[in-house]
């Protein structure tokens, strides 16, 4: 099954006097990258969330936003005296250097981030266990919601991808239809061109020119490239059955497909109608490959 790396999930877990809300969103990323934002006084619970998220997904940037409301009977506040002193020194220095008036008040101190925080150092073992369990419950539910959304998004991605793969298959069929007569067409075109530019050379060389033209034309044969392109296309279609990190494999195969199409274009450039027909189909394949590469960047 194909999973998108884009999604959202949220969940709330509650107990008497405690409410935990977790929102989880994800976007595409080469590897697993988890970031959690939560109240500073509960930072020691962050690993509970990170471990569950990292164990549930293989790729993607995942951002978790946590809100904890705990109505405790006894609340202890931690005061960062060193940071308050630094603020006081800074304000004194500014007042000395510039015409600034006013005083640092207690109200201002309580509003500055990091100066006064709610302490969790005095939480009992039972309280720590309760908060940890509720965070775990909320995380599991949010993860499940996110997974379901990534599945739905993945199905939409595959619908678009399947359509583009079908287009590439159609263009490849056009190339194969033209390629049947490619070598003979190229040989005749080479001889005609040499005859036009150097008729005496043709008269003198005779059979040798025919042989050389055939050998040169065979070097420009695109049978190997079209065969490999067909193989890559079949492999790509089969990857949607994978359970693990299909996106990386899809991107690699698309790079290989693009390489084959580039070779086809280089071998058929400069020819008349036959080459132009092959070249136009090859260009359309390259366009679809680029669109596919954009899409697979969102696949886990």
Buried (B, 14 or more C-beta within 10 A) or exposed (E): EBBBBBBEBBBBBEEEEBBBBBBBBBBBBEEBBBEBEBBEBBEEBBEBBBEBBBEBBBBBBBBBBBBBEBEEEEEEEBEBEEBBEEBEEEBEEEBEEEEEEEEBEEEEBEEEEEBBBBEBEEBEEEBEEBBEBBBBBBBBBBBEBBBEBBBEBBEEBBEEBEEBBEBBBEBBEBBBEBBEEBBEBBBEBBBEEBEEEEEEEBEEBEEEBBEBBBEEBEEBBBEEBBEBBBBBBEBBBEBBEEEEBBBBBBBBBBEBBBBBBEBBBBBBEEBEEBBBBBBBBBBBBBBBBEBBBEBBBBBB
